Amino acid sequence: MTEKVRNDHVAPIFIINLLISDLIQLCCMIVEVVRPEDFMIRSLNVNIYIFGLMASVGFMVCVALERYLVIAWPLWYHFRRTIKASVVVCVVVWTLPLLIFLFAFLVRFHFMLIPFAVFFLLPLPLFIFFLGGTVKALSAAISVPADEKRRIVAVLILVLLIYTLLFLPTIIWFMLKSVKNNITFRHVSYTFIRFSPLADVFLYVFSRKGAVDKLLASLCRCRMDSDDRNRSTT
């Protein structure tokens, strides 16, 4: 993994940690389906799931930040990108949810949703800023190959879409009292956020070199085949 981190601009260490957090969520979902009778086990399982969810959000921010720096600040990123720095960031991301859990416990249960809502809401403006800053700096990023530019923009767009479609309903449910008692909205937000590990798999695929180009080539080939069939029918 060390060699891979050194040779690839996408810092796969963040992707690997993101997939680990997704694996934690999937394990908790399996336990939830089993429905253990012990209340303590169910409660612990919910807390572990939220912990994995918060960690995945943190690593999504790291992935988006990494790609923004490649385009907007390529020289700074090239000289400051080290395995040690990436490991320190990963430790911080894994530790931050634990500190929020501790804070939520200290301020008692009925205020528990507030720190989690703030934690989940903060990355949204960051994702928008990273995408806007990357698109703005694309023309000046001469040292970055065209295929990598497409891959970076595709990943940033995918991160923003994942967060907006899957996480935003839960954030709204956390923050607005008017929808807390809405059973339908609660079930919809609950279902959407369960798809985040699957969406992160697509994020991993798009972060691989050549994935975006292969997808565009496939789309163009399908478009050409469709045009050929239309001409033959006419």
C-alpha positions in Angstrom: 0.0 0.0 0.0 2.9 2.3 0.7 4.1 2.1 -2.9 0.6 2.7 -4.2 0.3 5.8 -2.1 3.6 7.2 -3.4 2.8 6.6 -7.0 -0.9 7.6 -7.2 -2.1 11.2 -6.9 -5.5 10.1 -5.4 -4.1 9.1 -2.0 -5.7 5.7 -1.9 -5.2 5.6 1.9 -8.3 7.8 2.3 -10.3 5.5 -0.1 -9.2 2.4 1.9 -10.3 4.0 5.2 -13.6 5.0 3.6 -14.2 1.4 2.6 -13.3 0.3 6.1 -15.9 2.7 7.5 -18.4 1.3 5.0 -17.6 -2.2 6.1 -18.4 -1.2 9.7 -21.8 0.1 8.6 -22.6 -3.1 6.6 -21.7 -5.3 9.6 -24.1 -3.1 11.8 -26.8 -3.5 9.2 -26.5 -7.3 9.3 -26.8 -7.2 13.1 -29.8 -5.0 12.8 -31.5 -7.5 10.4 -30.8 -10.3 12.9 -32.6 -8.2 15.6 -30.8 -9.3 18.8 -33.1 -9.4 21.9 -30.6 -7.7 24.2 -31.3 -4.0 24.4 -27.6 -3.2 25.2 -26.5 -5.0 22.0 -29.0 -3.1 19.9 -28.0 0.2 21.4 -24.3 -0.5 21.0 -24.9 -1.6 17.4 -26.7 1.7 16.6 -23.8 3.7 18.1 -21.2 1.8 16.2 -23.2 2.3 13.0 -23.4 6.1 13.6 -19.6 6.1 14.3 -18.9 4.3 11.0 -21.2 6.8 9.2 -19.5 9.8 10.7 -16.1 8.3 9.8 -17.2 7.8 6.2 -18.3 11.4 6.0 -14.9 12.5 7.2 -13.0 10.5 4.7 -15.3 11.7 1.9 -14.2 15.2 2.9 -10.6 14.0 2.8 -11.0 12.5 -0.7 -12.7 15.7 -2.0 -10.0 17.9 -0.4 -7.2 15.8 -1.9 -8.6 16.2 -5.4 -9.1 19.9 -5.0 -5.5 20.4 -3.9 -4.2 18.4 -7.0 -5.9 20.9 -9.3 -5.9 24.2 -7.3 -2.5 23.9 -5.5 -0.5 21.3 -7.4 3.0 22.3 -6.3 2.0 22.6 -2.7 0.3 19.3 -2.9 3.2 17.6 -4.6 5.7 18.7 -1.9 3.5 18.3 1.2 1.8 15.0 0.3 3.4 12.4 2.6 2.3 9.1 4.0 2.9 10.4 7.5 0.5 13.4 6.9 -2.1 11.1 5.5 -1.9 8.7 8.5 -2.2 11.7 10.9 -5.3 12.9 9.1 -6.8 9.4 9.2 -6.2 9.2 13.0 -7.9 12.5 13.4 -10.9 11.4 11.3 -11.4 8.2 13.3 -11.0 10.1 16.6 -13.3 13.0 15.9 -16.6 10.9 16.0 -15.5 9.5 19.4 -15.1 13.0 20.8 -18.5 14.0 19.4 -20.0 10.9 21.1 -18.4 11.9 24.3 -19.7 15.5 24.0 -23.2 14.2 23.2 -23.1 11.9 26.3 -22.0 14.8 28.5 -24.7 17.1 27.4 -27.3 14.3 27.9 -29.4 12.3 25.5 -32.1 14.8 24.6 -29.5 17.2 23.1 -27.7 14.4 21.3 -29.0 15.1 17.8 -27.6 18.7 17.7 -23.8 17.9 17.6 -24.5 15.1 15.0 -26.6 17.4 12.9 -23.8 20.0 12.9 -21.2 17.4 12.1 -23.1 16.1 9.1 -24.0 19.6 7.8 -20.6 21.1 7.8 -19.1 19.0 4.9 -21.8 20.2 2.4 -20.5 23.7 1.9 -17.0 22.2 1.7 -18.0 19.8 -1.1 -19.5 22.7 -3.0 -16.4 24.9 -2.5 -14.0 22.1 -3.6 -16.0 21.4 -6.7 -16.3 25.1 -7.6 -12.7 25.8 -6.9 -11.5 22.8 -8.9 -13.6 23.8 -12.0 -12.3 27.4 -11.7 -8.7 26.2 -11.5 -8.9 23.7 -14.3 -7.6 26.0 -17.0 -4.5 26.9 -15.0 -3.6 23.4 -14.0 -1.2 22.7 -16.9 0.9 20.1 -15.1 -2.2 17.8 -14.5 -3.0 15.4 -17.5 -6.4 15.8 -19.1 -7.5 12.3 -18.2 -6.7 12.9 -14.5 -8.6 16.3 -14.6 -11.7 14.4 -15.9 -11.3 11.8 -13.2 -10.9 14.4 -10.4 -13.9 16.4 -11.5 -16.0 13.2 -11.9 -15.1 12.1 -8.3 -16.0 15.6 -6.9 -19.3 15.6 -8.7 -20.1 12.1 -7.5 -19.2 13.0 -3.9 -21.5 16.0 -4.0 -24.3 13.9 -5.5 -23.9 11.2 -2.9 -24.0 13.6 -0.1 -26.9 15.6 -1.4 -29.1 12.7 -2.3 -28.3 10.3 0.5 -27.2 12.4 3.5 -29.2 15.6 3.1 -32.6 14.0 4.0 -31.1 12.7 7.3 -29.6 16.1 8.0 -33.0 17.7 7.5 -34.5 15.1 9.8 -31.9 15.9 12.5 -32.3 19.7 12.4 -36.0 20.4 11.7 -38.5 19.7 14.4 -41.4 19.9 11.9 -40.3 16.7 10.2 -39.2 14.7 13.2 -42.6 13.2 13.7 -43.2 12.6 10.0 -43.0 8.8 9.7 -42.7 8.8 5.9 -39.9 11.3 5.8 -38.1 9.4 8.5 -38.3 6.1 6.7 -37.2 7.8 3.4 -34.1 9.4 5.0 -33.4 6.2 6.9 -33.5 4.2 3.6 -31.4 6.6 1.6 -28.6 6.8 4.0 -28.4 3.0 4.1 -27.2 3.1 0.4 -24.1 5.2 1.2 -21.7 2.2 1.4 -22.9 1.1 -2.1 -22.5 4.6 -3.4 -18.9 4.7 -2.0 -18.1 1.7 -4.1 -18.9 3.7 -7.2 -16.7 6.5 -5.8 -13.8 4.0 -5.5 -14.4 2.8 -9.1 -14.4 6.4 -10.4 -11.2 7.2 -8.5 -9.3 4.5 -10.4 -7.3 5.6 -13.4 -9.0 5.1 -16.7 -12.5 4.5 -15.2 -13.9 7.8 -16.4 -12.4 7.4 -19.9 -13.8 3.9 -20.2 -17.2 5.1 -19.2 -17.2 8.0 -21.6 -15.9 5.7 -24.4 -18.8 3.3 -23.6 -21.3 6.1 -23.7 -20.0 7.4 -27.0 -20.0 3.8 -28.5 -23.6 3.4 -27.4 -24.5 6.7 -28.9 -22.8 5.8 -32.2 -24.5 2.4 -32.3 -27.9 4.1 -31.7 -27.3 6.6 -34.5 -26.3 3.8 -36.9 -29.5 1.9 -36.1 -31.6 5.1 -36.6 -29.9 5.6 -40.0 -30.5 2.0 -41.0 -34.2 2.2 -40.2 -34.7 5.4 -42.2 
